[in-house]
Amino acid sequence: MNTKLVLKLNGYILLFDVFAMVLPLIVAGIYKESTGMAFLPVMLLCLAVAIPLIRIKPQKRDLFAREGLVTVALAWIIMSFVGGLPFFFSREIPNLIDCFFESASGFTTTGATILTDIEAMSKCMLFWRSFTHWIGGMGVLMFVLAIAPLAGGNNMQLIRAESPGPQVEKLLPKANSTAKVLYGMYIGLTVLQVIFLMFGNMPLFDALTTAFGTAGTGGFAIKSSSMGGYSQYTQIVVTVFMLLFSVNFNIYFFIIAKKFSSIWKNEELRAFAIIVFASIALITLNTVQLFENLGGAIHHSSFAVATIISTSGFSTVDFNTWPDFSKTLLVVLMFIGACAGSTGGGIKVSRILIMFKSLKREFFVLIHPRSVKTIRISGKKIDDETVKKVNSYMICYILLFFISFLIISFDNFGFETNFTAVAATLNNIGPGLGAVGPAGNFAAFSPLSKIVFAIDMICGRLELFPILILFLPHTWKKY
């Protein structure tokens, strides 16, 4: 383990936190809020730790898979802790574990909350809370790489460790060039959404925080009613952009590069579209009697499907009161999640496709033992190593899910609440069903359960392996 290089890279992450906190500090100045002073000690603390770490001179600057995974895992744990300190110092969230939970939920773009009165928070804290979604959506290390290369020529190890999906491809020959393109598209879509929201007479502050939550597919709202208090136009804009941010960003690169044939061939995109439209149709038919007309049923069903499959977590109505069929379908969408290479969470559509095709191949080989059948997605061959990683991921996912489920069951909430609470945090969704539905929150859970949820959120955002390898003794052995 190249410990010095890992420490140096995390020093840059702390320095990034300092610059990120300048924005909520400016918001505090605009609204003349004294709570903004809580950011200053955190920024000074980060600087005090970051400067010595950045000055470390590793003997080797080669970044291998192990260093990449450990760097990313530690960076996200540190970010989640540091990001919660302004809430603690301002006393707007007086419990340190609650602060860690809220911050982890923000950076991992989960959107689960312990807050019972969101409007009571100051503007600068609401801005910071939503801004953590935007930072975590594309990834903080991705942003740092877009500015400057950090570790010689092996920066792709950082991108692979931080980016969601079974396979991460370079868009351009250099990793930092890929990071610049991805962040450029991310910023562009965010700005576009802000413009559309303001066109519907949404105030700038509301538009920014909503766009941050949508871009990161996080779902932190600045009102207790989430998106329920806004106009139908605003809700439609959010619905569309939640789905746009759920799509693999390679698609937008292909559009810019005018490689339209690559878009039509994208099997994951087609599967995602089929799942979305089929789910909307089924839920609409199941809930039409709850609304005044068919248009209302389509509107709210579309929003619910978009917010769950994109793992955003916004809401227009309390779908906890919907019929069991609709709620069950939404739970299924929680696990499926968005596309690989998007800002969404969940297992990912590409993994679902690989698992189904792998199963189909196994049945085919049983019937034709001498045959050799390859798995292809969008015409590209999926090698056995990728299939093995997907299978390993699912084993770890199931184990972590049920261990978490067993631990939080000590709090004696119902099965529906416990099961969907774990699903909502591990898949980075936010709301579940029961006590943690759109109208509820996670405040009543014990400190132990909140820590478990926070770990699940970070594991879910980083696709499990970066966090899990921290517990392997072999990880920390020197070369």
C-alpha positions as CSV (number, residue, x, y, z in Angstrom):
1,M,0.0,0.0,0.0
2,N,1.4,3.4,-1.0
3,T,0.1,5.1,2.1
4,K,1.8,8.4,1.5
5,L,0.1,8.8,-1.9
6,V,-3.3,7.9,-0.4
7,L,-2.8,10.5,2.4
8,K,-1.7,13.1,-0.2
9,L,-4.8,12.6,-2.4
10,N,-7.1,12.8,0.6
11,G,-5.4,16.1,1.5
12,Y,-6.6,17.4,-1.9
13,I,-10.1,16.3,-0.9
14,L,-10.0,18.3,2.3
15,L,-8.8,21.3,0.4
16,F,-11.7,20.8,-2.0
17,D,-14.1,20.8,1.0
18,V,-12.7,24.2,2.0
19,F,-13.5,25.7,-1.4
20,A,-16.9,24.0,-1.6
21,M,-17.9,25.7,1.7
22,V,-17.3,29.2,0.3
23,L,-20.6,29.0,-1.6
24,P,-22.9,28.5,1.5
25,L,-20.8,31.1,3.3
26,I,-21.7,33.6,0.5
27,V,-25.4,32.5,0.8
28,A,-25.2,33.3,4.6
29,G,-23.8,36.7,3.7
30,I,-26.6,37.4,1.2
31,Y,-29.4,36.4,3.7
32,K,-27.4,37.9,6.7
33,E,-27.5,34.7,8.7
34,S,-25.1,34.3,11.6
35,T,-25.3,30.5,11.3
36,G,-23.0,30.8,8.3
37,M,-20.1,31.4,10.8
38,A,-20.3,27.6,11.5
39,F,-18.5,27.0,8.2
40,L,-15.4,29.0,9.3
41,P,-14.0,26.6,12.0
42,V,-14.6,23.7,9.7
43,M,-12.7,25.4,6.8
44,L,-9.8,26.2,9.1
45,L,-9.7,22.6,10.4
46,C,-9.7,21.2,6.9
47,L,-6.9,23.6,5.9
48,A,-4.8,22.7,9.0
49,V,-5.0,19.0,8.1
50,A,-4.9,19.4,4.3
51,I,-1.8,21.5,4.0
52,P,0.6,19.0,5.7
53,L,-1.0,16.1,3.7
54,I,-0.6,17.9,0.4
55,R,3.1,18.5,1.1
56,I,3.8,14.8,1.5
57,K,6.2,13.5,-1.2
58,P,5.5,9.9,-2.0
59,Q,8.5,7.9,-3.3
60,K,6.2,6.4,-6.0
61,R,3.3,8.2,-7.7
62,D,1.9,5.1,-9.3
63,L,-1.7,4.6,-8.5
64,F,-2.8,1.0,-8.7
65,A,-6.3,-0.5,-8.1
66,R,-5.8,-1.0,-4.4
67,E,-4.7,2.6,-3.8
68,G,-7.5,3.9,-6.0
69,L,-10.2,2.0,-4.0
70,V,-8.7,2.9,-0.6
71,T,-8.3,6.6,-1.6
72,V,-11.9,6.8,-2.8
73,A,-13.3,5.0,0.3
74,L,-11.5,7.2,2.8
75,A,-12.3,10.3,0.8
76,W,-16.0,9.7,1.0
77,I,-16.0,8.8,4.7
78,I,-14.0,11.9,5.5
79,M,-16.3,14.1,3.3
80,S,-19.3,12.7,5.0
81,F,-17.9,13.5,8.5
82,V,-16.5,16.9,7.6
83,G,-19.7,17.8,5.7
84,G,-21.8,17.3,8.8
85,L,-19.7,19.6,11.1
86,P,-21.3,22.8,9.9
87,F,-24.7,21.4,11.0
88,F,-23.2,20.5,14.4
89,F,-21.4,23.8,15.0
90,S,-24.4,25.8,14.0
91,R,-26.5,23.6,16.4
92,E,-29.2,23.2,13.7
93,I,-28.6,19.5,14.1
94,P,-27.2,19.2,17.6
95,N,-26.4,15.4,17.5
96,L,-23.1,14.5,15.9
97,I,-24.4,11.1,14.6
98,D,-27.4,12.8,13.0
99,C,-25.0,15.3,11.4
100,F,-23.0,12.4,9.9
101,F,-26.2,10.7,8.7
102,E,-27.5,13.9,7.1
103,S,-24.1,14.7,5.4
104,A,-23.6,11.1,4.2
105,S,-27.1,11.2,2.8
106,G,-26.2,14.4,1.0
107,F,-22.9,13.4,-0.5
108,T,-24.1,9.9,-1.5
109,T,-27.1,11.5,-3.1
110,T,-29.5,9.4,-1.0
111,G,-31.8,12.1,0.3
112,A,-32.8,10.2,3.5
113,T,-33.2,12.7,6.4
114,I,-33.5,12.9,10.1
115,L,-35.0,16.4,9.9
116,T,-38.6,16.9,11.1
117,D,-38.9,20.6,10.3
118,I,-36.9,21.4,7.1
119,E,-38.2,24.9,6.8
120,A,-36.8,25.8,10.2
121,M,-33.2,25.5,8.9
122,S,-31.3,28.6,7.7
123,K,-30.9,29.3,4.0
124,C,-27.1,28.7,4.1
125,M,-27.5,25.3,5.7
126,L,-30.3,24.3,3.3
127,F,-28.0,25.4,0.4
128,W,-25.1,23.3,1.8
129,R,-27.4,20.4,2.3
130,S,-28.5,20.4,-1.3
131,F,-25.1,21.4,-2.7
132,T,-23.6,18.2,-1.2
133,H,-26.0,16.3,-3.6
134,W,-24.5,18.1,-6.5
135,I,-20.9,17.5,-5.3
136,G,-21.6,13.8,-4.8
137,G,-23.6,13.2,-7.9
138,M,-20.6,13.1,-10.4
139,G,-18.0,12.6,-7.7
140,V,-15.6,14.9,-5.9
141,L,-12.5,13.0,-7.1
142,M,-13.9,13.3,-10.7
143,F,-14.1,17.1,-10.2
144,V,-10.5,17.3,-8.8
145,L,-9.2,15.2,-11.7
146,A,-11.0,17.5,-14.1
147,I,-8.9,20.4,-12.7
148,A,-5.5,18.6,-12.5
149,P,-4.1,15.1,-12.7
150,L,-3.2,13.8,-9.2
151,A,-1.3,10.6,-9.6
152,G,0.8,10.3,-12.7
153,G,-0.9,8.4,-15.6
154,N,-3.1,6.1,-13.5
155,N,-5.9,8.4,-12.7
156,M,-8.4,6.0,-14.3
157,Q,-8.2,3.9,-11.1
158,L,-9.8,6.8,-9.2
159,I,-12.6,7.2,-11.8
160,R,-13.3,3.5,-11.8
161,A,-13.5,3.3,-8.0
162,E,-15.8,6.3,-7.8
163,S,-18.0,5.8,-10.9
164,P,-21.1,3.6,-10.8
165,G,-21.5,0.6,-13.0
166,P,-19.9,-2.8,-13.8
167,Q,-17.7,-1.2,-16.6
168,V,-16.2,2.3,-16.8
169,E,-14.9,3.4,-20.2
170,K,-12.7,6.3,-21.2
171,L,-14.5,8.8,-23.4
172,L,-11.1,10.3,-24.4
173,P,-7.5,8.9,-24.2
174,K,-6.6,10.8,-21.0
175,A,-8.5,10.3,-17.7
176,N,-8.5,13.9,-16.8
177,S,-9.9,14.8,-20.2
178,T,-12.7,12.3,-19.6
179,A,-13.4,13.9,-16.3
180,K,-13.6,17.4,-17.9
181,V,-16.0,16.2,-20.5
182,L,-18.2,14.5,-17.9
183,Y,-18.3,17.5,-15.6
184,G,-18.9,19.8,-18.5
185,M,-22.0,17.9,-19.4
186,Y,-23.0,17.7,-15.8
187,I,-22.8,21.4,-15.3
188,G,-24.5,22.1,-18.6
189,L,-27.5,20.0,-17.7
190,T,-27.7,21.6,-14.2
191,V,-27.7,25.1,-15.6
192,L,-30.3,24.1,-18.2
193,Q,-32.6,22.8,-15.5
194,V,-32.2,26.0,-13.4
195,I,-33.2,28.0,-16.5
196,F,-36.3,25.9,-17.0
197,L,-37.3,26.1,-13.4
198,M,-36.9,29.8,-13.3
199,F,-39.0,30.1,-16.5
200,G,-41.8,28.6,-14.4
201,N,-41.5,31.5,-11.8
202,M,-39.5,29.5,-9.3
203,P,-37.2,31.7,-7.1
204,L,-33.5,31.4,-7.9
205,F,-32.7,29.9,-4.5
206,D,-35.4,27.2,-4.9
207,A,-34.3,26.6,-8.5
208,L,-30.6,26.1,-7.5
209,T,-31.3,23.8,-4.6
210,T,-33.9,21.8,-6.6
211,A,-31.5,21.5,-9.5
212,F,-28.7,20.3,-7.2
213,G,-30.9,17.6,-5.8
214,T,-32.1,16.6,-9.3
215,A,-28.6,16.6,-10.9
216,G,-27.2,14.4,-8.1
217,T,-30.4,12.4,-8.1
218,G,-30.4,13.0,-4.4
219,G,-33.8,14.5,-3.4
220,F,-33.1,16.8,-0.6
221,A,-35.9,19.4,-0.8
222,I,-36.1,22.8,1.0
223,K,-39.7,22.2,2.0
224,S,-41.3,19.5,4.1
225,S,-43.8,18.8,1.3
226,S,-40.8,18.1,-1.0
227,M,-42.1,19.0,-4.5
228,G,-45.7,18.8,-3.6
229,G,-46.1,22.6,-3.0
230,Y,-44.8,23.6,-6.4
231,S,-46.7,24.0,-9.7
232,Q,-47.4,21.1,-12.1
233,Y,-45.0,22.7,-14.6
234,T,-42.2,22.6,-12.1
235,Q,-42.9,19.0,-11.2
236,I,-42.9,18.0,-14.9
237,V,-39.5,19.7,-15.4
238,V,-38.1,17.8,-12.4
239,T,-39.5,14.6,-13.7
240,V,-37.9,15.0,-17.1
241,F,-34.5,16.0,-15.6
242,M,-34.5,13.1,-13.0
243,L,-34.8,10.8,-16.0
244,L,-32.1,12.7,-18.0
245,F,-29.6,12.4,-15.1
246,S,-30.5,8.6,-14.8
247,V,-29.1,7.9,-18.3
248,N,-25.4,7.0,-18.9
249,F,-23.6,10.2,-19.6
250,N,-21.8,8.5,-22.5
251,I,-25.1,9.0,-24.3
252,Y,-24.7,12.8,-24.1
253,F,-21.2,12.5,-25.3
254,F,-22.4,10.5,-28.3
255,I,-25.0,13.2,-29.0
256,I,-22.3,15.9,-28.9
257,A,-20.0,13.8,-31.1
258,K,-22.9,13.1,-33.5
259,K,-22.5,9.3,-33.0
260,F,-26.2,8.6,-33.2
261,S,-25.8,5.0,-34.2
262,S,-24.1,4.3,-30.8
263,I,-27.2,5.7,-29.1
264,W,-29.7,3.5,-31.1
265,K,-27.6,0.4,-30.3
266,N,-27.4,1.1,-26.6
267,E,-29.3,-1.9,-25.1
268,E,-29.2,-0.5,-21.5
269,L,-31.0,2.7,-22.6
270,R,-33.7,0.7,-24.4
271,A,-34.2,-1.5,-21.4
272,F,-34.3,1.5,-19.1
273,A,-37.0,3.2,-21.3
274,I,-39.1,0.1,-21.4
275,I,-39.0,-0.3,-17.6
276,V,-39.9,3.4,-17.1
277,F,-42.8,3.5,-19.5
278,A,-44.2,0.1,-18.5
279,S,-44.0,1.0,-14.8
280,I,-45.8,4.4,-15.4
281,A,-48.6,2.6,-17.3
282,L,-49.1,-0.1,-14.7
283,I,-49.1,2.3,-11.7
284,T,-51.4,4.8,-13.5
285,L,-54.0,2.0,-14.1
286,N,-53.6,0.9,-10.4
287,T,-54.0,4.4,-8.9
288,V,-56.3,6.2,-11.3
289,Q,-59.2,6.0,-8.8
290,L,-57.1,8.0,-6.3
291,F,-57.0,11.1,-8.5
292,E,-59.5,13.4,-10.1
293,N,-58.7,12.4,-13.6
294,L,-56.5,10.2,-15.8
295,G,-54.1,13.2,-16.4
296,G,-53.5,13.5,-12.7
297,A,-52.8,9.8,-12.3
298,I,-50.3,9.8,-15.2
299,H,-48.6,12.9,-13.8
300,H,-48.1,11.6,-10.3
301,S,-47.3,8.1,-11.4
302,S,-44.6,9.4,-13.8
303,F,-43.1,11.5,-11.0
304,A,-43.1,8.6,-8.6
305,V,-41.5,6.2,-11.1
306,A,-38.9,8.8,-12.2
307,T,-38.0,9.7,-8.6
308,I,-37.6,6.0,-7.5
309,I,-35.8,4.5,-10.5
310,S,-33.5,7.6,-10.7
311,T,-33.0,7.1,-6.9
312,S,-33.8,10.9,-6.4
313,G,-36.3,10.7,-3.6
314,F,-38.4,13.8,-4.3
315,S,-42.1,13.4,-3.9
316,T,-45.3,15.1,-5.0
317,V,-47.7,12.9,-3.1
318,D,-47.4,10.3,-0.3
319,F,-47.2,7.1,-2.4
320,N,-47.1,5.2,1.0
321,T,-51.0,5.4,0.8
322,W,-51.2,3.9,-2.7
323,P,-52.4,0.3,-3.4
324,D,-50.0,-2.6,-2.6
325,F,-49.4,-3.4,-6.2
326,S,-48.0,0.1,-6.9
327,K,-46.0,0.2,-3.7
328,T,-44.5,-3.3,-4.6
329,L,-43.6,-2.1,-8.1
330,L,-41.9,1.0,-6.7
331,V,-39.9,-1.3,-4.3
332,V,-38.8,-3.4,-7.3
333,L,-37.7,-0.1,-9.1
334,M,-35.7,0.8,-5.9
335,F,-33.5,-2.3,-6.5
336,I,-33.2,-1.9,-10.3
337,G,-32.1,1.8,-10.1
338,A,-30.7,3.9,-12.9
339,C,-28.2,3.3,-15.8
340,A,-24.5,2.7,-15.2
341,G,-22.5,5.9,-15.7
342,S,-25.3,8.1,-14.5
343,T,-25.6,9.9,-11.2
344,G,-28.3,7.4,-10.0
345,G,-28.0,4.6,-7.6
346,G,-29.4,1.1,-7.3
347,I,-28.1,-2.2,-8.7
348,K,-28.1,-0.6,-12.2
349,V,-29.9,-1.7,-15.4
350,S,-26.7,-2.9,-17.0
351,R,-26.0,-5.3,-14.2
352,I,-29.6,-6.6,-14.4
353,L,-29.1,-7.2,-18.1
354,I,-25.8,-9.0,-17.5
355,M,-27.4,-11.2,-14.8
356,F,-30.3,-12.2,-17.0
357,K,-28.1,-12.9,-20.0
358,S,-25.7,-14.9,-17.8
359,L,-28.6,-17.0,-16.5
360,K,-29.9,-17.5,-20.1
361,R,-26.4,-18.7,-21.1
362,E,-26.3,-21.2,-18.3
363,F,-29.6,-22.7,-19.3
364,F,-28.4,-22.8,-22.9
365,V,-25.2,-24.6,-21.9
366,L,-27.2,-27.1,-19.9
367,I,-29.1,-28.1,-23.0
368,H,-26.0,-27.8,-25.3
369,P,-23.0,-28.7,-23.2
370,R,-20.5,-28.4,-26.0
371,S,-21.6,-25.0,-27.1
372,V,-19.7,-21.8,-26.5
373,K,-22.0,-18.8,-26.0
374,T,-20.8,-15.3,-25.3
375,I,-22.7,-12.5,-23.6
376,R,-23.2,-9.3,-25.5
377,I,-24.6,-5.9,-24.4
378,S,-25.2,-3.4,-27.2
379,G,-23.2,-5.6,-29.5
380,K,-20.1,-5.6,-27.3
381,K,-18.8,-8.8,-25.8
382,I,-18.9,-8.9,-22.0
383,D,-15.9,-10.9,-20.8
384,D,-16.1,-13.5,-18.1
385,E,-14.2,-11.2,-15.7
386,T,-17.0,-8.6,-15.8
387,V,-19.6,-11.3,-15.3
388,K,-17.7,-12.6,-12.3
389,K,-17.5,-9.1,-10.8
390,V,-21.3,-8.7,-11.3
391,N,-21.9,-12.0,-9.5
392,S,-19.5,-11.0,-6.7
393,Y,-21.2,-7.7,-6.4
394,M,-24.6,-9.3,-6.0
395,I,-23.3,-11.7,-3.3
396,C,-21.8,-8.8,-1.3
397,Y,-25.0,-6.7,-1.9
398,I,-27.3,-9.4,-0.5
399,L,-25.0,-10.1,2.5
400,L,-24.7,-6.4,3.4
401,F,-28.5,-6.0,2.9
402,F,-29.5,-8.7,5.3
403,I,-26.8,-7.9,7.9
404,S,-28.1,-4.3,7.9
405,F,-31.7,-5.5,8.1
406,L,-30.9,-7.7,11.1
407,I,-29.1,-4.9,13.0
408,I,-31.8,-2.3,12.5
409,S,-34.5,-4.8,13.5
410,F,-33.6,-4.3,17.1
411,D,-35.4,-0.9,16.9
412,N,-38.7,-2.8,16.6
413,F,-40.1,-1.0,13.6
414,G,-42.3,-3.1,11.3
415,F,-41.0,-5.3,8.5
416,E,-42.1,-2.9,5.8
417,T,-40.3,0.0,7.4
418,N,-37.1,-1.9,8.1
419,F,-36.9,-3.6,4.7
420,T,-37.5,-0.5,2.7
421,A,-35.3,1.7,5.0
422,V,-32.3,-0.6,4.1
423,A,-33.4,-0.7,0.5
424,A,-33.7,3.1,0.4
425,T,-30.3,3.8,1.9
426,L,-28.3,1.0,0.2
427,N,-29.7,2.0,-3.1
428,N,-29.3,5.7,-2.4
429,I,-33.0,6.5,-2.8
430,G,-34.1,8.3,0.3
431,P,-37.7,7.6,1.2
432,G,-39.0,4.0,1.7
433,L,-42.4,2.9,2.9
434,G,-44.0,2.8,6.4
435,A,-42.4,5.1,8.9
436,V,-39.7,6.2,6.4
437,G,-42.2,7.0,3.6
438,P,-42.3,10.3,1.8
439,A,-44.1,11.9,4.7
440,G,-41.8,10.3,7.3
441,N,-38.1,10.4,8.2
442,F,-35.3,8.4,9.9
443,A,-35.2,10.5,13.1
444,A,-36.7,7.8,15.3
445,F,-34.1,5.2,14.6
446,S,-31.4,4.5,17.2
447,P,-27.8,5.9,16.8
448,L,-26.6,2.4,15.9
449,S,-29.1,2.1,13.1
450,K,-28.3,5.5,11.8
451,I,-24.6,4.6,11.6
452,V,-25.6,1.4,9.8
453,F,-27.7,3.4,7.4
454,A,-24.8,5.9,6.8
455,I,-22.4,3.0,6.0
456,D,-25.0,1.5,3.7
457,M,-25.4,4.9,1.9
458,I,-21.6,5.2,1.3
459,C,-21.3,1.5,0.3
460,G,-24.2,2.0,-2.1
461,R,-22.7,5.1,-3.7
462,L,-19.3,3.5,-4.1
463,E,-20.7,0.1,-5.3
464,L,-19.6,-1.7,-2.1
465,F,-16.1,-2.8,-2.9
466,P,-14.1,0.3,-2.0
467,I,-15.6,0.4,1.5
468,L,-15.5,-3.4,2.0
469,I,-11.8,-3.8,1.2
470,L,-10.9,-1.4,4.0
471,F,-11.7,-4.3,6.3
472,L,-9.3,-6.7,4.6
473,P,-5.9,-7.1,6.3
474,H,-4.2,-7.7,3.0
475,T,-5.2,-4.2,1.8
476,W,-2.9,-2.5,4.2
477,K,0.2,-4.6,3.5
478,K,3.1,-2.6,2.0
479,Y,4.6,-3.7,-1.3
